[in-house]
Amino acid sequence: MKQQSGDASTNIQAQVVNVGVTPEEARNIAFDLYRANAYTLTQEAAQIATARAERLVDDLLTRLMEKNPRGIDSFREPGMQYALYTAQREYVRTGDDNLADLLVDILVARTIENNRNLMQIVLDEAIMIAPKLMPEQYDILTLVFLVRYTKHSMITNVRTFKKYIDIIIAPFVSNLTKESAACYQHLEYTGCCSIMSLMTHDIIEIFKETYQGIFVAGFMRDKFEDIINPNEVGDQLLIPCKNNPLLWQIDAMDNNEIETKAGDMGYEKGIIEQLKSLQISNLMSSGKIRIILEQNDYMKKLIEYWNDKPMHSMNLTTVGMAIAHANIRIKIQDDNIDLSDWIK
């Protein structure tokens, strides 16, 4: 700041610094919001309700300070206050701790979205829809999301795929029981998914396509050289087969990666298509892949469940993805899956 004055005068300078909303102020905003909108309850019920409201707000502030401290400033905004009160109201009503954890995670994500966009709309909707579901339905959405819509970077061979099952898949499989048709009808009713009964997605085929690079049976080198001259740099695309060191495979996890790597080397589309065909035509059979996967009890249970229930016909909506995404972060603390990859 700069000041100028005349002779024999005194300069006085003041500067106002806006430090934003403090955690204590945010807590007061949240409790004032709850008290101003809460239903009138009997004394005993009111005490329980207040304790639940406090628990949700305290958990939210703790998570915000860890993940997005600046998000506390969003407590001033009408849209965020509406989302916050909706979450308070639903947890106060149900007392479901699984729901509280899910709502807190979604609210943290909501504080990042300051402008009205599709992500903000989806998160607001997820806060209203999540209370209409049970924990096992969160897990159903999550498993469909993981299997159908994601590819995990930790997977490089069969060994790491089995580790992926133990770390990422197992926490959601253990909660599966013999859910009735009504469970899936309700998921569809709430707008979390659509169920296309005439369209099935075989779980083995999904894994085979998504992670084809780890399920290659291998091929002789001369099959590759029929496509690319061995004197060219294209042999950098070759690696020993992960399942048979006497044979070879393309150094890529799927067709997209083959396109990227071969394209970067300057190969034309026709050659790239031949490389993709070479890899695909030398994958393991679905039966052999199933045998490998079913060596893990959790995967065996998931495969049986997937084939028996409407999971194989489910397509998730953006709201279903948002709920699944929050469930992943809660149960396995995995922040590597970015919801914005699907909701833009």
Secondary structure, DSSP 8 states (H G I E B T S, - for coil): ------TT--------------HHHHHHHHHHHHHHH-----HHHHHHHHHHHHHHHHHHHHHHHHH-GGGGGGGGSHHHHHHHHHHHHHHHHH--HHHHHHHHHHHHHHHH--S-SHHHHHHHHHHHHGGGS-HHHHHHHHHHHHHHH---TT-SSHHHHHHHIIIIIHHHHTT-----HHHHHHHHHTTSEEE-TT----HHHHHHHHTGGGSB--B-HHHHHTTS-TTSGGGGGEEEETTEEEEEEES-SSHHHHHHHHHHTT--HHHHHHHHHHHHTTB--HHHHHHHHTTSHHHHHHHHHHHHSGGGGEEE-HHHHHHHHHHHHHHH----S-GGGT--
